[in-house]
Amino acid sequence: MAARTPLMAEQARTRQMKTASSRRLRSVQAGAALAAVVLGGCSSSGSTAPAYDLRTASVGGVGTVVVDGQGYTLYLFEPDNHAAPTCTGSCAAAWPPLLLPGGVTAAKAGSGTVPALLGTARRSDGRVQVTYGGWPLYRWVGDSRPGVATGEGLNNFGGLWYAVSRSANAVR
């Protein structure tokens, strides 16, 4: 058996690294493809509209309310009181703010919404949150699919949460 030279050992290590790197890349690609399929199937409304494309929809238990582009119920937080967003940190993890992506300057008024009620508010971290009737808008992580409002009337993070009516009032 021939002795391994340092060059042969280096070549073997390089082949092993390339093989491992290729496996990781394929794994990441497969994970991304799976995520795209799973996330793409999350909207039962079949909508591909951006989240900031607001509209109204009939939601069980609360009636016709403002929803995001994927059909998820949007909520107001009473402590915001038509002002700057106050839900940050762990609150914003449970109640994700409806944010505009970079390069987008305004939300879209879709079917059933009142364009004059759409606006924005700057969050303490500098990001821009969509407002409706002056109320900063949030989603609730407990809403597992469009067309539900499991956050309606909850009292947490220091205040009450309500779905938003077409006229920008709390649905009670």
N, C-alpha and C positions, 0 to 999 in steps of 0.2 A: 504494500500500500504506500502510495506516495505521501510525503510529508506536506502538510498545508503551509503555504507561504503566507506571509502577512497580507499580500495582495489578494490571495484567494479567500482568506478570512474576511477581508473588507468587502469583497464582491458578494460573498454569502450574506453578510449583514445587510448590505444595500438591497439585495433581492428580498430578504425578509421584511425590511422596512417598507419597500414598495408594495409587497403583498398585503401587509397589515394596513397600510395607508389606503389601498384600493378597497379592502374590506370595510374600513371605516367610512369611506366615501359612499360605497354602495349602501351601507346601513343608514347613513344620513339621508341619502336620496330616497330610499324606501320609506323612511320615517316621514319625510316631507310629503311624499306622494300620499301616504296614508292620512296624514293630517289634512291635506287638501280634500281628500274624499270625505273624511269625517266632518270637517268644518263646512264643506260645501253642502253637506246634507243636513246641516243644523236648521236651516230655515224651511219650515213647512209651508211658508207662503210662496216659496219658489222665487223670491225676490233676489235680485243681484244688485239692488240699489245700495248706495253707501249708507252707513248708519245715520249720517247727518241729513238724509232725505226724509223729513218728517211727513207723516200723514196721519189720518185718524183710522181707527178700526174698532170693531165691536169686540170687546174682551169680556169673557165670562165673569159674572159677578160684579163688574163695574160699569158696563155699558160701553158707549163710544168714547174712546180716549185717544190721546196723542201717542203714537208709536214711532219707533225708529224705522229706518229703511228695511230692516229685516223682520219687522213686525213685533219687536219686543216692546212691552209697555215701558213708558217713560214716567218718571216720578219727580215730584218736587219735595223738598225738605223744608218743613216749616221754619226752622231757625234761619234759613237763608233770607226769608222775608223780602222777596223781590230785590235782593241786593247781591253782593259778591258771594261766591260759593264759600261755605263754611265747612263742608265735608271734605276732610283731607286725611292722609295717613291710613290707619286701619279702617276708618269710615269709608274712604274712597276705594279701598280694596273690596269691601262688601257692597258698596253702592258706586260702581264705576261711573265717573262723570262722562257725559256725552261730549266728546272733544272733536274739534275740527283738526283734520290732518294738516301737516305743513303744506303751504301753498294754497289752501282753501280759506277764503275769507268770510264765507257766510254759509249758513245752513240752507237747505232747499225746502220750500213750502210745497208739499205734495197735496194730494187729494184730501179735502176736508179741513186743512189747517188754514189759519188766517196769516197771510204773509206779513202783515204789519206787526204781528206779535213775535216774530222771530228776531232774535238778537244774539249777542255774545257777551261773555264776561271773562275777564282775565283772572286766572287762578293764581294763587300765591307762588306757584312754581313756574309761572310765565305762560303756561299753556292756555289755549282759548276754549272755553266751554260754551256750548249752545244753550241759549235761554229761550223761554217761551212765555210771553207776557211778563218778562222780567225775572222769572223763576229759572235758576240754573237747573238743567235737566240731568237725571241720573237713571241708570238701569239698576236692577237688583239681581245679584248673583243667584238668588233662589229661584228666579224665573228660568226654568230649564228649557222652555220652548216659547215660540211666539204665541200670542193669544191667551196668555195667563197673566195674572196680577197677584202673585203670592206676597208681594211686598206691601200691598194696600193696607193702610191703617197701622202699620207696624210702628212701634215706639222704640227706637234704638238710636244709639250714638247721640243722645241728647235731644231728640225731637221726633215728631211724627212724620211719616212718609205717606204721600198720596199720589195716585195716578192723576194725570192732568187732563182736564176737559178741553174741548175745542176752544172754549172762551178763556182758557188759561186759569181756571179755578181748580181747587182741590176737589177731587171726587170723593165724597164721604158716604 
